[in-house]
Amino acid sequence: MKQKSQGPRWYVVHTYSGHENKVKANIEKLVENREMQDIIFEVVVPSEEYEETRNGKKKIKEKKMFPGYVIIKMIMTDESWYLVRNTRGVTGFVGPGSKPVPLNDEEVKALGVSEKLPAIDLEIGETVTVVEGPFENFIGTVDSINNEKRKIKAYVSMFGRETLVELDYEQIEKV
C-alpha cells in the first residue's frame, strides 16, 4: 500500500448506520484541513428520492440506498487510508481483512454515482488555440475558467483589439 495506485478509484466504507452524512462531512472537513484534495476527491452517500403522501399532501423525501455505507473516490495511499479509516463513525473499508477493494466501473454505474468531470487543465493567463467554431485558428489568453459548465473565457485578438469570448473546453487546445 506504500505506492500510489494507477489513479483515483471508488472505495466503499462501512459506517455506523445513521452516521453516513456525518462521516461524509467529517471526511470532507479533514481533506480540506489537511489539503488532501489531490488524493481524496469525492465522498458520496448514495440516495434516491421518493414521493410520500401524508394527510393528502405529497412530499419528496430522500432515502439512503445503502444504509451504513459511504463511497469515496480516492487514490489509495497509506495517508489516505489512515485518514478515512480513523474518521469518527467509520468501521472500516469493504474488502477482505483490512485490504480495501476498489469498485469496478460496472459497480460504480450500478450505484448511480455520477462522475464529476475532471478539472480543466488550464490556468488563467495561459495561451490557447481555438480548434473549432467561429474563432477557429485564433489564439487567445485565458481570462476565466468555469469547470462546471466546461467553458472558459479568453481574450482573442480580432481586428487589432483584444475581445473577450466564451469558448467550450472542447473548442480549444493548450499552446
ZIMOCOR-V423213 format. One record per pair of residues at least 6 apart in sequence whose C-alpha atoms are under 8 Angstrom apart, sorted by the first residue. I is the first residue (numbers start at 0). J is the second residue. Records with the same first field share a line. If there is no record, write none. Layout:
I = J, J
This chain:
0 = 75, 76, 77
1 = 76, 77
2 = 76
3 = 74, 75, 76
4 = 74, 75, 76
6 = 73, 74
7 = 38, 39, 40, 72, 73, 74, 75
8 = 72, 73, 74, 75, 101, 102
9 = 70, 71, 72, 73, 101, 102, 103, 107
10 = 70, 71, 72, 73, 92, 93, 99, 100, 101, 102
11 = 68, 69, 70, 71, 92, 93, 99, 101, 102
12 = 68, 69, 70, 71, 89, 90, 91, 92, 93
13 = 67, 68, 69, 89, 90, 91, 92, 93
14 = 22, 67, 68, 69, 88, 89, 90, 91
15 = 67, 88, 89, 90
16 = 66, 67, 68
17 = 66, 67
18 = 67, 88
19 = 44, 66, 67, 68, 69
20 = 44
21 = 88
22 = 69, 86, 87, 88, 89
23 = 42, 43, 44, 69
25 = 86, 87
26 = 42, 82, 83, 86
27 = 42
29 = 82
30 = 36, 39
38 = 73, 74, 75, 79
39 = 71, 72, 73, 74, 79
40 = 71, 72, 73
41 = 71, 72, 73
42 = 69, 70, 71, 72
43 = 69, 70, 71, 112
44 = 63, 68, 69, 70
45 = 63, 64, 65, 69, 70, 110, 111, 112
46 = 61, 62, 63, 64, 65
47 = 61, 62, 63, 64
48 = 59, 60, 61, 62
49 = 59, 60, 61, 62
50 = 57, 58, 59, 60
51 = 57, 58, 59, 60
52 = 58
73 = 79
83 = 89
84 = 90, 91, 92
91 = 97
92 = 98, 99, 100
93 = 99, 100
94 = 100
116 = 146, 147
118 = 146
119 = 144, 146, 149, 168
121 = 144, 173
122 = 141, 144
123 = 140, 141, 142, 143, 144
124 = 140, 141, 142
125 = 140, 141, 173
126 = 138, 139, 140, 141, 173, 174
127 = 138, 139, 140, 141, 171, 172, 173, 174
128 = 135, 136, 137, 138, 139, 171, 172, 173, 174
129 = 135, 136, 137, 138, 139, 170, 171, 172
130 = 136, 170, 171, 172
131 = 170, 171
132 = 170
137 = 155, 156
138 = 155, 156
139 = 153, 154, 155, 156
140 = 153, 154, 155
141 = 151, 152, 153, 154
142 = 151, 152, 153, 154
143 = 151, 152, 153
144 = 150, 151, 152
145 = 151
149 = 167, 168
150 = 165, 166, 167, 168
151 = 165, 166, 167, 168
152 = 163, 164, 165, 166
153 = 162, 163, 164, 165, 166
154 = 161, 162, 163, 164
155 = 161, 162, 163, 164
156 = 162
